[in-house]
Amino acid sequence: MKDQFDVIIIGSGPGGYVAAIRCGQLGLKTAIIEKYPVLGGTCLNVGCIPSKAMLDSSEYYHQIKANVQNHGISVDNPKVDLAAMIERKEGVVSKINSGVSFLMRKNKVEVFQGIGSFVDKNTILVKSDIGEKAIGGKHVIIATGSKPASLPNISIDKKRIISSTEALILKEIPRRLIIVGGGVIGVELGSVYGRLGSKVTILEYTDSIIATMDRKMGSELQKSLKKKLGFDFLLNHKVTGATNNGDTVTVTAEDKDGKINSMEGDYCLMAIGRKPYTEGLVLENVGIELSSKGQVVTDGNLETNIKGIYAIGDVVKGPMLAHKASEEGIYVAEIIAGKKPHIDYNLIPNIVYTDPEVAGVGKTEEELKESGRRYKIGQFPFSASGRAITSGKTEGVVKVLADEVTDEILGVHIIGERASDLIGEATLAMGFRAAAEDVALISHGHPTYYENFREACLDIEKMAIHI
């Protein structure tokens, strides 16, 4: 007789494992299936966590080499040990892997290692190296995430034409790194190797890097990466081919005038984004509907067209963000438990961990213009911040968008030191539908970075103190 569960979750990334924890907290008998030997999915193993570890390590090196002398510190001839850097990254990943496994035990979640596939709507077959096992569940949550995407005419060979996964385990620092795609993955991994000495060229199809964010953020980040790390940017370029030459790679791209540009590098990193991963689920056995983009189609409660089967995270529509997946995991767990949860997708922050960092929440100025909504802008430059000046981190600006009539904050966009943390106050304020004046009236510590948000809110009515 097969084991029976209230909830079966396929995939243990930040959507799946968080859903499992919440299900366990709510007293639901829960199973989670993961095809790899360790839990955590893409985010933990080959995505968010290892990339941030590499970003931090490379930033230490860059600061020592380029900036510590400004603080009266002299360091002779710093060197990079890439193998040690990657070993440290692996240690970070392993520690968090262990933490996730502990949380499964703590919340009485049964873990199955193997590939999960649908037999019927209430039966999942788990295939592993040691055999097959069928388990039953009243509810199933698909949380299988995404995988790196490429262009139709370019195959990722994992040697010279690589994805983000291979970029995190290179055995050498490329002299020349060509990156296809100027989104989050491209600028973050480009920053890692740019700091370590690579000559980085970014090819981007649109007219802006990080094009889904407020355009001012992309413009400012592009200027910074070019000035500090020597990035070259070829915008409005359609990549037409990439060829592995053995020790090098040749990439060709067409500009908006139809001119073909050819360039040679040591590696070509395909960073055009990710695509939903449903391979091996055998969805046809239950008739689950997919969109034209390969996403699992869900309703407002993240339930598929088959009652009792839900999907969350990168495998459904919306931004492919770890914290978005986690919110959806909690949401579905609570739906299954009979509660009435809520997600406001407008309040899911987007963060880029470059230097300077970039973060945004709510509407961009471009979105407000397109919708015809009347708005006001308040801005405050980091160059006028006492805390930023003392730290030598004066790049960047806080930009606040507020309704022209009600003063409600509609969007906040930050490029600058600790933007990833500063966006938290903005998200909280917007969650309570605060007006810019509400933030402006609250005392903020001095000197701090977060008072820059208050100053930008004051600037809505041209009342900023320090500009």
GIKAWO-V441885 format. One record per residue. N is the residue number from 1. SS is DSSP state (2 for helix, 1 for strand, 0 for the rest). OMEGA is omega as a letter, one per 30 degrees, with the letter a starting at -180 (* if undefined). Layout:
BEGIN
N_SS_OMEGA ; N_SS_OMEGA
END
This chain:
BEGIN
1_0_a ; 2_0_l ; 3_1_a ; 4_1_a ; 5_1_l ; 6_1_a ; 7_1_l ; 8_1_a ; 9_1_l ; 10_1_a ; 11_0_a ; 12_0_l ; 13_0_a ; 14_0_l ; 15_0_a ; 16_2_a ; 17_2_l ; 18_2_l ; 19_2_a ; 20_2_l ; 21_2_a ; 22_2_l ; 23_2_l ; 24_2_l ; 25_2_a ; 26_0_l ; 27_0_l ; 28_0_l ; 29_0_a ; 30_1_l ; 31_1_l ; 32_1_a ; 33_1_l ; 34_1_a ; 35_0_l ; 36_0_a ; 37_0_a ; 38_0_l ; 39_0_l ; 40_0_l ; 41_2_a ; 42_2_a ; 43_2_a ; 44_2_a ; 45_2_a ; 46_2_a ; 47_0_a ; 48_2_a ; 49_2_a ; 50_2_l ; 51_2_l ; 52_2_l ; 53_2_l ; 54_2_l ; 55_2_l ; 56_2_a ; 57_2_a ; 58_2_l ; 59_2_l ; 60_2_a ; 61_2_a ; 62_2_a ; 63_2_l ; 64_2_a ; 65_2_a ; 66_2_a ; 67_0_a ; 68_2_l ; 69_2_l ; 70_2_l ; 71_2_l ; 72_0_a ; 73_0_a ; 74_0_l ; 75_0_a ; 76_0_l ; 77_0_l ; 78_0_a ; 79_0_l ; 80_0_l ; 81_0_a ; 82_2_l ; 83_2_l ; 84_2_l ; 85_2_l ; 86_2_l ; 87_2_l ; 88_2_l ; 89_2_l ; 90_2_l ; 91_2_l ; 92_2_a ; 93_2_a ; 94_2_a ; 95_2_a ; 96_2_l ; 97_2_a ; 98_2_l ; 99_2_l ; 100_2_l ; 101_2_l ; 102_2_a ; 103_2_l ; 104_2_l ; 105_2_a ; 106_2_a ; 107_0_l ; 108_0_l ; 109_1_l ; 110_1_a ; 111_1_l ; 112_1_l ; 113_1_a ; 114_0_l ; 115_1_a ; 116_1_l ; 117_1_a ; 118_1_l ; 119_1_l ; 120_1_a ; 121_0_a ; 122_0_a ; 123_1_l ; 124_1_l ; 125_1_l ; 126_1_l ; 127_1_l ; 128_1_a ; 129_0_a ; 130_0_l ; 131_1_a ; 132_1_l ; 133_1_l ; 134_1_l ; 135_1_a ; 136_1_l ; 137_1_l ; 138_1_a ; 139_1_l ; 140_1_l ; 141_1_l ; 142_1_a ; 143_0_a ; 144_0_l ; 145_0_a ; 146_1_l ; 147_1_a ; 148_1_l ; 149_0_l ; 150_0_l ; 151_0_a ; 152_0_a ; 153_0_a ; 154_0_l ; 155_0_l ; 156_0_a ; 157_0_l ; 158_0_l ; 159_0_l ; 160_0_l ; 161_1_a ; 162_1_l ; 163_0_l ; 164_2_a ; 165_2_a ; 166_2_a ; 167_2_a ; 168_0_a ; 169_0_l ; 170_0_a ; 171_0_l ; 172_0_l ; 173_0_a ; 174_0_l ; 175_0_l ; 176_1_a ; 177_1_l ; 178_1_a ; 179_1_l ; 180_1_a ; 181_0_a ; 182_0_l ; 183_0_a ; 184_2_a ; 185_2_a ; 186_2_a ; 187_2_l ; 188_2_a ; 189_2_l ; 190_2_l ; 191_2_l ; 192_2_a ; 193_2_l ; 194_2_l ; 195_2_a ; 196_2_l ; 197_0_l ; 198_0_l ; 199_1_a ; 200_1_l ; 201_1_l ; 202_1_l ; 203_1_a ; 204_0_a ; 205_0_a ; 206_0_a ; 207_0_a ; 208_0_l ; 209_0_a ; 210_0_a ; 211_0_l ; 212_0_l ; 213_0_l ; 214_0_a ; 215_2_l ; 216_2_l ; 217_2_l ; 218_2_l ; 219_2_a ; 220_2_a ; 221_2_l ; 222_2_l ; 223_2_a ; 224_2_a ; 225_2_l ; 226_2_a ; 227_2_a ; 228_2_a ; 229_2_l ; 230_0_l ; 231_0_l ; 232_1_a ; 233_1_l ; 234_1_a ; 235_0_a ; 236_0_l ; 237_0_l ; 238_1_a ; 239_1_a ; 240_1_l ; 241_1_l ; 242_1_a ; 243_1_l ; 244_1_a ; 245_0_a ; 246_0_l ; 247_0_a ; 248_0_l ; 249_1_l ; 250_1_a ; 251_1_l ; 252_1_a ; 253_1_a ; 254_1_l ; 255_0_a ; 256_0_l ; 257_0_l ; 258_0_l ; 259_0_l ; 260_1_l ; 261_1_l ; 262_1_a ; 263_1_a ; 264_1_l ; 265_1_l ; 266_0_l ; 267_1_l ; 268_1_l ; 269_1_l ; 270_1_a ; 271_0_a ; 272_0_l ; 273_0_a ; 274_1_l ; 275_1_a ; 276_1_a ; 277_0_l ; 278_0_a ; 279_0_l ; 280_0_a ; 281_0_a ; 282_0_a ; 283_2_a ; 284_2_l ; 285_2_l ; 286_0_l ; 287_0_l ; 288_0_a ; 289_0_l ; 290_1_l ; 291_0_l ; 292_0_l ; 293_0_l ; 294_0_l ; 295_0_l ; 296_1_a ; 297_0_a ; 298_0_l ; 299_0_a ; 300_0_l ; 301_0_l ; 302_0_l ; 303_1_l ; 304_0_l ; 305_0_l ; 306_0_a ; 307_0_l ; 308_0_l ; 309_1_a ; 310_1_l ; 311_1_a ; 312_0_l ; 313_2_a ; 314_2_a ; 315_2_l ; 316_0_a ; 317_0_l ; 318_0_a ; 319_0_l ; 320_0_a ; 321_0_a ; 322_2_a ; 323_2_l ; 324_2_l ; 325_2_a ; 326_2_l ; 327_2_l ; 328_2_l ; 329_2_l ; 330_2_a ; 331_2_a ; 332_2_l ; 333_2_a ; 334_2_l ; 335_2_a ; 336_2_a ; 337_0_l ; 338_0_l ; 339_0_a ; 340_0_a ; 341_0_a ; 342_0_l ; 343_0_l ; 344_0_a ; 345_2_l ; 346_2_a ; 347_2_l ; 348_0_a ; 349_0_l ; 350_1_a ; 351_1_l ; 352_1_a ; 353_0_l ; 354_0_l ; 355_0_g ; 356_0_l ; 357_1_l ; 358_1_l ; 359_1_l ; 360_1_l ; 361_1_a ; 362_1_a ; 363_0_l ; 364_0_l ; 365_2_l ; 366_2_l ; 367_2_l ; 368_2_l ; 369_2_a ; 370_2_a ; 371_2_a ; 372_0_a ; 373_0_a ; 374_0_a ; 375_1_l ; 376_1_l ; 377_1_l ; 378_1_a ; 379_1_l ; 380_1_a ; 381_1_l ; 382_2_a ; 383_2_l ; 384_2_a ; 385_0_l ; 386_2_a ; 387_2_l ; 388_2_a ; 389_2_l ; 390_2_a ; 391_2_a ; 392_0_a ; 393_0_a ; 394_0_l ; 395_0_l ; 396_1_a ; 397_1_l ; 398_1_a ; 399_1_a ; 400_1_l ; 401_1_a ; 402_1_l ; 403_1_a ; 404_0_a ; 405_0_a ; 406_0_a ; 407_0_l ; 408_1_l ; 409_1_a ; 410_1_a ; 411_1_l ; 412_1_a ; 413_1_a ; 414_1_l ; 415_1_a ; 416_1_a ; 417_0_l ; 418_0_l ; 419_2_a ; 420_2_l ; 421_2_a ; 422_2_a ; 423_2_l ; 424_2_l ; 425_2_l ; 426_2_l ; 427_2_l ; 428_2_l ; 429_2_a ; 430_2_l ; 431_2_l ; 432_0_l ; 433_0_a ; 434_0_l ; 435_1_l ; 436_2_l ; 437_2_l ; 438_2_l ; 439_2_a ; 440_2_a ; 441_0_a ; 442_0_l ; 443_0_l ; 444_0_a ; 445_0_a ; 446_0_f ; 447_0_l ; 448_0_l ; 449_0_a ; 450_0_l ; 451_2_l ; 452_2_l ; 453_2_l ; 454_2_a ; 455_2_l ; 456_2_l ; 457_2_l ; 458_2_a ; 459_2_l ; 460_0_l ; 461_0_l ; 462_0_a ; 463_0_a ; 464_0_a ; 465_0_a ; 466_0_l ; 467_0_*
END
